[in-house]
Amino acid sequence: EAMGNRPSRPEPDEAKELKADFHKNCALSAFALFEADVLILVTGAGFSADSGLAVYADVANVKAYEERNLTYQDICTPQWLHSDPELFYGFWGQCFNDYRKTQPHDGYSIIKQWRDAKNSGRVASELRALTEDFTKEVEEKSRRMMEEGMTDFCLPSFPLITRPEPYDIEGYAGAFFTFTSNVDAHSFDVFQANEIREIHGNVELWQCSQPNCCRGGERIFRAPLGHSFTVDTETMLAPMGNGQPHDAPNSKPDYEGETETIAKQQAVKSEHAETNARISKTLGSQRQYPLRFMPHHNSEFYEFTHNHPRCHFCRSLARPAILMFDDLNWVDNDAQEQRWHIWNESLISLCEDRAEASDEDYGKERLKICILEVGCGDRVRTCRMQSEDMLETLTERGGDVTLIRVNPDFPLADDPENSKSVISIMSRGLEAIREIDVVFRRLSKKGPCSS
């Protein structure tokens, strides 16, 4: 479990005040977002909940698990892969099916429009250039290290990349990046692959269960778009045998008008306060454009059709490349991690340059950064810690940073010293995003975003 300051619930009077200030705090957030040069989106399980997916507290609350006295934390461990593979693939196979069929909520598309606004500015071009230069520098130093046989070492903060990526990447992130603990891979429906960091992996990427399997230099492979798992939702077991293929989505659909279409479809499903989602019982609408920004390569090479998938290389059982509890063999997407670190270093460098320029010329402004954190609670605190760490680091390096924390239970700063830079919105994510967008659109009509 992540260390750090534990989230605290607002006292009753404070919670009452925060709820009363919902519209005011959303307006303040819209102004901070509008003025920002850079937007960083940090999301946890609460963000996915607005799509109709289950949060940690509810995902395993079904009869089959209750009869076996199993909680989410009990099930979400790799040991079941060998001791009870039908249970293991029943859980992860149904999660896979649920995520594959469920449409990301329209908050994704709203944030995409904010991202596009930020990426139209000069700062986005500067960040892309810095990231490209830094990437080439890291790649060259890594190549030299590999030639010298130094594969057990890496540059500070950067993993040594020794294997191909599981999907194709083009270009560099600009004035936007998203950092998430969610494993549903829904970010790839909306955002570019070069601007996504999944700190716990995702259900679309699979790995061998044997830690020493590395034939061909590849450890992570894609699940095919045409695959789904056969799961008995009464017992939550997945029998050995073939999975159920389905028609793969059109690889080049027409996306015109998609934001309005999705928003209309989800308008009647905006909140799920009365009924909580469970595994195999999602509350969202049908997914329209799955993984359109996770480009396939060598897709035929990695096709697997079994209900208990096996490693392409050694034929051992395969598992999702997701960080589980008590998991010592998870394989992270090193290239994705490296992109995130390099972009962060580029952002820090730009903060320092702007701060130095502002000290020399009072007409210059410090780089303005907005961190929007949505749905990150107290069960898995990785993302909350990341948000406040970035707030502190970027501020120390000269940035003008605001953290917008949206959470119905824990909207306050975890470190009281950060409170002055945190806007707390005590609500669900989608409700807040829609309200912020109303004000953001008004501001956008008055003048251009900061650059």
C-alpha positions as CSV (number, residue, x, y, z in Angstrom):
1,E,0.0,0.0,0.0
2,A,1.2,3.5,-0.8
3,M,2.7,5.5,2.0
4,G,2.0,9.2,2.7
5,N,-0.6,11.4,4.5
6,R,-3.9,9.6,4.9
7,P,-6.9,11.3,3.4
8,S,-9.3,12.8,6.0
9,R,-13.0,13.3,5.6
10,P,-14.1,16.9,6.1
11,E,-15.8,17.6,9.4
12,P,-19.7,17.8,9.1
13,D,-19.7,21.6,9.1
14,E,-16.9,21.7,6.6
15,A,-18.6,19.2,4.3
16,K,-21.8,21.2,4.4
17,E,-19.9,24.3,3.4
18,L,-18.1,22.5,0.6
19,K,-21.3,21.2,-0.8
20,A,-22.8,24.6,-0.6
21,D,-19.8,26.0,-2.5
22,F,-20.0,23.5,-5.3
23,H,-20.8,26.0,-8.0
24,K,-18.4,28.6,-6.7
25,N,-15.5,26.1,-6.5
26,C,-16.3,24.8,-10.0
27,A,-16.1,28.4,-11.3
28,L,-12.8,28.9,-9.6
29,S,-11.6,25.6,-11.1
30,A,-12.7,26.7,-14.6
31,F,-10.8,29.9,-14.3
32,A,-7.6,28.1,-13.1
33,L,-8.1,25.6,-16.0
34,F,-8.6,28.4,-18.5
35,E,-5.6,30.4,-17.4
36,A,-3.3,27.3,-17.3
37,D,-0.6,26.6,-19.9
38,V,-0.6,22.9,-19.0
39,L,-3.2,20.4,-17.9
40,I,-2.4,17.2,-16.1
41,L,-5.3,14.8,-15.5
42,V,-5.0,12.4,-12.6
43,T,-7.8,9.8,-12.2
44,G,-8.7,6.9,-9.9
45,A,-11.6,4.5,-9.6
46,G,-14.2,7.2,-9.0
47,F,-13.6,8.5,-12.5
48,S,-14.5,5.2,-14.1
49,A,-17.5,4.8,-11.8
50,D,-19.3,7.6,-13.8
51,S,-19.0,5.3,-16.8
52,G,-21.0,2.7,-14.9
53,L,-18.1,0.6,-13.8
54,A,-17.6,-0.7,-10.2
55,V,-15.3,1.0,-7.7
56,Y,-13.0,-1.0,-5.4
57,A,-15.5,-1.2,-2.6
58,D,-18.2,-2.8,-4.8
59,V,-16.5,-4.7,-7.6
60,A,-16.5,-8.1,-5.8
61,N,-19.8,-7.7,-4.0
62,V,-21.6,-10.6,-5.8
63,K,-23.1,-13.8,-4.4
64,A,-20.4,-16.2,-5.8
65,Y,-17.7,-14.4,-3.9
66,E,-19.7,-13.8,-0.8
67,E,-20.4,-17.6,-0.6
68,R,-16.6,-18.2,-0.7
69,N,-16.0,-15.4,1.8
70,L,-13.8,-13.6,-0.8
71,T,-13.2,-9.8,-0.9
72,Y,-11.8,-7.8,-3.8
73,Q,-8.4,-7.8,-2.1
74,D,-8.6,-11.6,-1.7
75,I,-9.4,-12.2,-5.4
76,C,-7.1,-9.6,-6.9
77,T,-3.9,-11.6,-6.3
78,P,-1.8,-13.6,-8.8
79,Q,-1.7,-16.8,-6.7
80,W,-5.1,-17.9,-8.0
81,L,-3.7,-18.3,-11.5
82,H,-2.1,-21.6,-10.4
83,S,-4.2,-22.6,-7.4
84,D,-7.6,-22.0,-9.0
85,P,-7.3,-20.8,-12.7
86,E,-11.1,-20.9,-13.3
87,L,-11.5,-18.4,-10.4
88,F,-8.6,-16.3,-11.7
89,Y,-9.8,-16.1,-15.3
90,G,-13.4,-15.8,-14.1
91,F,-12.5,-12.5,-12.3
92,W,-10.1,-11.0,-14.8
93,G,-12.0,-12.4,-17.8
94,Q,-15.3,-10.8,-16.6
95,C,-13.4,-7.5,-15.8
96,F,-12.0,-7.7,-19.4
97,N,-15.5,-8.2,-20.8
98,D,-17.1,-5.4,-18.7
99,Y,-14.4,-2.9,-19.7
100,R,-14.6,-3.9,-23.3
101,K,-18.3,-3.3,-23.6
102,T,-18.7,-0.2,-21.5
103,Q,-18.6,3.3,-23.0
104,P,-16.4,5.9,-21.3
105,H,-18.5,8.7,-19.9
106,D,-18.7,12.0,-21.7
107,G,-16.4,13.6,-19.2
108,Y,-13.5,12.1,-21.2
109,S,-14.7,14.0,-24.3
110,I,-15.1,17.2,-22.4
111,I,-11.5,16.9,-21.1
112,K,-10.3,16.1,-24.6
113,Q,-11.7,19.6,-25.7
114,W,-9.8,21.2,-22.8
115,R,-6.7,19.3,-23.9
116,D,-7.1,20.5,-27.5
117,A,-7.3,24.1,-26.2
118,K,-4.0,23.7,-24.3
119,N,-2.3,21.9,-27.2
120,S,-3.1,24.9,-29.5
121,G,-0.7,27.2,-27.5
122,R,3.0,27.9,-27.8
123,V,3.7,26.0,-24.6
124,A,2.6,22.7,-26.2
125,S,5.1,23.2,-29.0
126,E,7.9,24.0,-26.5
127,L,7.1,20.9,-24.5
128,R,7.0,18.7,-27.6
129,A,10.4,20.0,-28.7
130,L,11.9,19.5,-25.2
131,T,10.4,16.0,-24.9
132,E,11.7,15.0,-28.3
133,D,15.3,16.3,-27.5
134,F,15.3,14.6,-24.1
135,T,13.9,11.3,-25.6
136,K,16.7,11.2,-28.2
137,E,19.3,11.9,-25.5
138,V,17.9,9.1,-23.2
139,E,17.7,6.7,-26.2
140,E,21.3,7.4,-27.2
141,K,22.6,6.9,-23.7
142,S,20.6,3.7,-23.3
143,R,22.0,2.4,-26.6
144,R,25.5,3.0,-25.4
145,M,24.8,1.2,-22.1
146,M,23.4,-1.8,-23.9
147,E,26.4,-2.0,-26.3
148,E,28.6,-2.0,-23.2
149,G,26.5,-4.8,-21.6
150,M,25.2,-2.5,-18.8
151,T,21.6,-3.9,-19.0
152,D,21.3,-4.1,-15.3
153,F,21.6,-0.3,-14.9
154,C,19.5,2.6,-16.1
155,L,19.6,6.3,-16.1
156,P,18.2,8.0,-13.0
157,S,14.4,7.8,-13.1
158,F,14.3,6.2,-16.5
159,P,13.9,2.5,-17.2
160,L,16.3,0.9,-19.7
161,I,14.1,-0.1,-22.7
162,T,15.2,-3.5,-24.1
163,R,12.0,-4.8,-25.7
164,P,9.5,-3.6,-28.3
165,E,6.4,-1.8,-27.3
166,P,3.0,-3.6,-27.3
167,Y,1.5,-0.8,-29.5
168,D,2.8,1.8,-31.9
169,I,3.6,5.3,-30.8
170,E,3.8,8.4,-32.9
171,G,4.8,11.9,-31.8
172,Y,5.2,13.5,-28.4
173,A,2.8,14.8,-25.8
174,G,2.3,18.6,-25.7
175,A,0.6,20.5,-22.9
176,F,-1.4,17.6,-21.6
177,F,-0.8,14.2,-19.9
178,T,-3.0,11.8,-18.0
179,F,-1.9,9.7,-15.1
180,T,-4.3,7.0,-14.0
181,S,-4.6,4.0,-11.7
182,N,-7.5,2.7,-13.7
183,V,-6.9,-0.5,-15.6
184,D,-9.9,-0.3,-18.0
185,A,-7.8,1.3,-20.9
186,H,-10.6,3.7,-21.5
187,S,-8.2,6.5,-21.9
188,F,-7.1,5.0,-25.3
189,D,-10.6,5.7,-26.6
190,V,-10.1,9.5,-26.3
191,F,-6.5,10.4,-25.7
192,Q,-3.3,9.8,-27.7
193,A,-1.1,6.9,-26.6
194,N,1.9,9.2,-26.2
195,E,0.1,11.2,-23.4
196,I,-1.1,8.3,-21.2
197,R,0.5,6.8,-18.1
198,E,-1.2,3.8,-16.4
199,I,0.6,3.3,-13.1
200,H,-1.0,-0.2,-12.6
201,G,-1.1,-1.4,-16.2
202,N,-4.3,-2.2,-18.1
203,V,-6.4,-5.3,-18.9
204,E,-5.7,-5.1,-22.6
205,L,-2.0,-5.9,-22.1
206,W,-1.0,-9.4,-21.1
207,Q,2.2,-11.1,-19.9
208,C,3.6,-14.5,-19.2
209,S,3.1,-15.8,-15.7
210,Q,6.7,-17.0,-15.6
211,P,9.0,-14.2,-14.6
212,N,12.0,-15.5,-16.6
213,C,10.2,-15.9,-19.9
214,C,11.6,-13.3,-22.3
215,R,12.1,-15.1,-25.6
216,G,12.1,-12.7,-28.5
217,G,12.8,-9.8,-26.1
218,E,9.0,-9.3,-25.5
219,R,7.2,-9.6,-22.2
220,I,3.9,-7.8,-22.9
221,F,1.5,-8.6,-25.7
222,R,-1.9,-7.4,-26.8
223,A,-5.3,-9.1,-26.3
224,P,-6.9,-9.2,-29.8
225,L,-9.9,-6.9,-30.4
226,G,-12.0,-9.9,-31.3
227,H,-11.6,-11.8,-28.0
228,S,-13.9,-12.1,-25.0
229,F,-14.0,-14.5,-22.2
230,T,-16.6,-17.1,-21.4
231,V,-17.6,-16.7,-17.7
232,D,-20.4,-18.3,-15.7
233,T,-21.7,-15.2,-13.9
234,E,-23.5,-17.3,-11.3
235,T,-20.3,-19.0,-10.1
236,M,-17.9,-16.4,-11.5
237,L,-15.8,-19.2,-12.9
238,A,-14.2,-19.3,-16.4
239,P,-13.9,-22.9,-17.7
240,M,-11.0,-24.0,-19.7
241,G,-11.6,-23.9,-23.4
242,N,-12.1,-21.4,-26.2
243,G,-13.2,-17.8,-25.5
244,Q,-15.9,-16.2,-27.5
245,P,-14.7,-14.1,-30.5
246,H,-16.8,-11.3,-31.7
247,D,-16.7,-8.9,-34.6
248,A,-13.8,-6.5,-34.2
249,P,-14.9,-2.8,-34.4
250,N,-14.3,-0.8,-37.5
251,S,-10.7,0.3,-37.4
252,K,-11.5,3.6,-39.1
253,P,-14.9,4.7,-38.0
254,D,-16.4,8.2,-38.7
255,Y,-15.9,10.2,-35.4
256,E,-17.7,13.3,-36.6
257,G,-20.1,14.6,-34.0
258,E,-19.1,11.9,-31.5
259,T,-19.0,14.2,-28.4
260,E,-22.6,15.3,-28.9
261,T,-23.7,11.7,-29.6
262,I,-22.1,10.3,-26.5
263,A,-23.3,13.1,-24.3
264,K,-26.9,12.6,-25.5
265,Q,-26.7,8.9,-24.9
266,Q,-25.4,9.3,-21.4
267,A,-27.5,12.3,-20.4
268,V,-30.1,9.9,-18.8
269,K,-27.3,7.9,-17.1
270,S,-25.3,10.7,-15.6
271,E,-25.5,9.4,-12.0
272,H,-25.8,6.0,-10.4
273,A,-26.3,6.9,-6.8
274,E,-29.1,4.5,-6.2
275,T,-27.5,1.3,-7.6
276,N,-23.8,0.4,-7.4
277,A,-22.1,-1.4,-10.2
278,R,-20.6,-4.9,-9.6
279,I,-18.5,-7.2,-11.7
280,S,-20.7,-8.5,-14.6
281,K,-23.3,-5.9,-13.6
282,T,-22.2,-2.6,-15.2
283,L,-24.5,0.4,-15.5
284,G,-23.1,2.2,-18.6
285,S,-23.9,2.3,-22.3
286,Q,-22.3,0.3,-25.2
287,R,-18.7,1.2,-26.0
288,Q,-18.4,2.8,-29.3
289,Y,-14.8,3.3,-30.3
290,P,-12.7,0.9,-28.2
291,L,-8.9,1.5,-28.2
292,R,-8.9,3.7,-31.3
293,F,-5.7,5.4,-30.1
294,M,-3.9,2.1,-29.1
295,P,-2.7,1.2,-32.5
296,H,-2.2,-2.5,-33.2
297,H,0.9,-4.0,-34.7
298,N,1.6,-7.7,-35.3
299,S,-2.0,-8.3,-34.3
300,E,-2.2,-11.7,-36.0
301,F,1.1,-12.7,-34.2
302,Y,-0.6,-12.2,-30.9
303,E,-4.0,-13.6,-31.5
304,F,-5.2,-15.9,-28.6
305,T,-8.6,-17.5,-28.5
306,H,-8.4,-19.7,-25.3
307,N,-10.4,-18.9,-22.2
308,H,-7.2,-19.5,-20.3
309,P,-4.7,-17.7,-22.5
310,R,-1.1,-18.8,-22.8
311,C,2.1,-17.1,-23.4
312,H,3.0,-17.0,-27.1
313,F,6.6,-18.0,-26.4
314,C,6.7,-20.6,-23.7
315,R,3.0,-21.7,-23.5
316,S,2.8,-21.0,-19.8
317,L,-0.4,-19.5,-18.6
318,A,-0.7,-15.7,-19.4
319,R,-2.1,-13.1,-17.0
320,P,-3.1,-9.4,-17.4
321,A,-0.1,-7.1,-17.1
322,I,-1.8,-5.4,-14.1
323,L,-0.3,-4.8,-10.7
324,M,-2.2,-7.0,-8.3
325,F,-1.9,-7.3,-4.5
326,D,1.1,-9.3,-3.3
327,D,2.4,-9.2,-6.9
328,L,6.1,-9.7,-7.4
329,N,6.1,-10.6,-11.1
330,W,4.1,-7.8,-12.7
331,V,5.7,-6.4,-15.9
332,D,5.2,-2.7,-16.3
333,N,5.1,-1.0,-19.7
334,D,8.6,0.4,-19.4
335,A,8.3,2.6,-22.5
336,Q,5.1,4.2,-21.2
337,E,6.8,4.8,-17.9
338,Q,9.8,6.4,-19.7
339,R,7.5,8.7,-21.7
340,W,5.9,9.9,-18.5
341,H,9.2,10.6,-16.8
342,I,10.7,12.4,-19.8
343,W,7.6,14.6,-20.2
344,N,7.8,15.4,-16.5
345,E,11.4,16.4,-16.7
346,S,10.7,18.5,-19.8
347,L,7.9,20.3,-17.9
348,I,10.2,20.9,-14.9
349,S,12.8,22.3,-17.3
350,L,10.2,24.7,-18.8
351,C,9.1,25.8,-15.3
352,E,12.6,26.6,-14.4
353,D,13.2,28.5,-17.6
354,R,10.0,30.6,-17.2
355,A,10.8,31.3,-13.5
356,E,14.2,32.5,-14.4
357,A,12.8,34.7,-17.2
358,S,10.1,36.1,-14.9
359,D,12.8,37.0,-12.3
360,E,14.7,39.0,-14.9
361,D,11.7,40.6,-16.6
362,Y,8.6,41.5,-14.5
363,G,6.5,41.3,-17.7
364,K,7.2,37.5,-17.9
365,E,4.9,35.1,-16.2
366,R,5.6,31.8,-14.5
367,L,4.3,28.7,-16.2
368,K,0.8,28.0,-15.1
369,I,-0.1,24.4,-14.5
370,C,-3.5,22.9,-13.6
371,I,-3.6,19.4,-12.1
372,L,-7.1,18.0,-12.3
373,E,-7.6,15.0,-10.0
374,V,-10.8,13.1,-10.2
375,G,-12.1,10.1,-8.2
376,C,-9.0,9.2,-6.2
377,G,-10.0,8.0,-2.8
378,D,-8.4,6.4,0.3
379,R,-8.2,2.7,-0.7
380,V,-5.4,3.1,-3.3
381,R,-3.6,6.4,-2.6
382,T,-1.0,6.3,-5.3
383,C,-2.7,8.9,-7.5
384,R,-3.4,11.3,-4.6
385,M,0.2,11.2,-3.6
386,Q,1.3,11.7,-7.2
387,S,-0.9,14.8,-7.5
388,E,0.4,16.5,-4.3
389,D,4.0,15.4,-5.2
390,M,3.7,17.1,-8.6
391,L,2.1,20.2,-6.9
392,E,5.0,20.5,-4.6
393,T,7.8,19.7,-7.1
394,L,6.5,21.9,-9.9
395,T,5.9,24.8,-7.4
396,E,9.5,24.4,-6.1
397,R,10.8,24.5,-9.6
398,G,9.1,27.8,-10.4
399,G,5.6,26.8,-11.6
400,D,2.4,28.5,-10.7
401,V,0.4,25.3,-9.8
402,T,-3.2,24.7,-8.9
403,L,-4.6,21.3,-7.9
404,I,-8.3,20.7,-8.4
405,R,-9.3,17.7,-6.3
406,V,-12.8,16.3,-7.1
407,N,-14.0,13.6,-4.7
408,P,-17.4,13.1,-3.0
409,D,-15.7,11.9,0.3
410,F,-12.1,13.1,0.4
411,P,-11.8,16.4,-1.4
412,L,-9.2,18.1,0.9
413,A,-5.5,18.3,0.6
414,D,-3.8,15.4,2.3
415,D,-0.9,17.6,3.4
416,P,-2.4,20.7,5.1
417,E,0.5,22.8,3.8
418,N,-0.8,22.3,0.3
419,S,-4.3,23.5,1.1
420,K,-3.7,27.0,-0.2
421,S,-3.0,25.6,-3.7
422,V,-5.9,23.1,-3.7
423,I,-9.5,23.8,-4.9
424,S,-11.7,21.2,-3.2
425,I,-14.9,20.0,-5.0
426,M,-17.0,17.6,-3.0
427,S,-18.9,15.8,-5.7
428,R,-18.7,13.0,-8.2
429,G,-16.4,13.5,-11.1
430,L,-18.7,13.8,-14.0
431,E,-21.0,16.3,-12.2
432,A,-18.0,18.5,-11.5
433,I,-16.5,18.2,-15.0
434,R,-19.8,19.3,-16.6
435,E,-20.2,22.3,-14.3
436,I,-16.6,23.4,-14.8
437,D,-17.1,23.1,-18.6
438,V,-20.1,25.4,-18.5
439,V,-17.9,28.2,-17.1
440,F,-14.8,27.2,-19.2
441,R,-16.9,27.6,-22.4
442,R,-18.0,31.1,-21.3
443,L,-14.4,32.1,-20.6
444,S,-13.3,30.7,-23.9
445,K,-15.7,33.0,-25.8
446,K,-14.2,36.0,-24.1
447,G,-10.6,35.4,-25.1
448,P,-7.8,32.9,-25.9
449,C,-6.4,30.4,-23.4
450,S,-3.1,31.2,-21.8
451,S,0.0,30.2,-23.7
